[in-house]
Amino acid sequence: ASLTLGMAHAQTPDLSDPPAIDGEVVGDHGSHTLRMGIGLAESSPQYLSSQYFADILDKRTEGRITVNVFPNSQLGDDVQMMEMLQTGSLDMSYPSSSPATTYVEELAVFDLPFLLPTREAAVAVMQSDVAQEMLDAFDGTGIKALTFSENGYRQLSNSARPVETPEDVAGLDVSGLKIRTMENPVHLDIWETLGANPTPMAFGELFSAMEQGVVDGQENPWSTILTSNFYEVQDYGSETRHVYTPFIMMMSERTWDNLAPEYQELVQEAARQSAEYEIQLSAEYDDWSREQLEERGMEITRLDDEQLAAFQEAVQPVYEKWSPEIGEELIQEVQAIVEETTSD
Ligand code: TK8
């Protein structure tokens, strides 16, 4: 450990600058100060793009709309913050789509493993009419869903052993890995099917759960494993890319209803612009984060095609079980969008 003392690590990769804010200043419809709670750390694409969102609103209202972003789940976890949006005790949040399936069931399509093979396909799906319908379906829940953006490809990490195959997850002579999952039944099922011992848990409790050995591991994009310091308590990573999950930027419907129509339009536009920026940052972070994690001592296993195929095959029962619930038609619509992006 002493060898790494004094070795300076960059906090972020070389990131693209945020696009210039060039829209017109909107008229004066009063002042608003909004609180936005997010789960991830200050160095994450989620935080950086939320700041950009705040900057757009600040500039285009000449400071009349201020957004204060609170990182690191300090205002609550995804589930709690969505409930706070409903009651109006919080203005904005940025949860993963997975715990939001309790509001809009169709979102569970994103939880199906190995459905979105490329980032290009994932972005096409997030920008599709099908996805817009999911955002619209929040109307009346107390939550105004503004836009999808990227959480990203989830990778397995753990503190017990290197994982190359589903058998390594299940453990042959030893017990299955204790894996924390998001609060979502499809994710729980994926890890049960792989022979792990999964436990749903809020993201904010995860670091100490791993530190104390309550769970062996978890799964999140490399950027999160890096920016939330999970590598400090996780020795092994595997590039499983088993699910691509989005984030959804949300506002309390109470807050939304309090905004003048011109402000609402601006908020919606700023949300989309910041999501585009977030997706770009997230892509810039991905491989860089994996390299950083290796530099910081994590042993990371790249899976070859055969090993990946073994994982895909092992989780087939998850499709059979959940397709009727999620809707065959919706799954086929998503698959058609994926095929369009991969065929050319
Ligand atoms: C942060 C979460 C996180 C998600 C999870 O609030 O819970 O593992 O991937 O990014 O939304």
Boltz pocket constraint, residues with backbone or C-beta under 6 A from the ligand:
constraints:
  - pocket:
      binder: B
      contacts: [[A, 38], [A, 39], [A, 40], [A, 77], [A, 78], [A, 94], [A, 95], [A, 96], [A, 151], [A, 182], [A, 201], [A, 202], [A, 203], [A, 219], [A, 220], [A, 224]]
      max_distance: 6.0
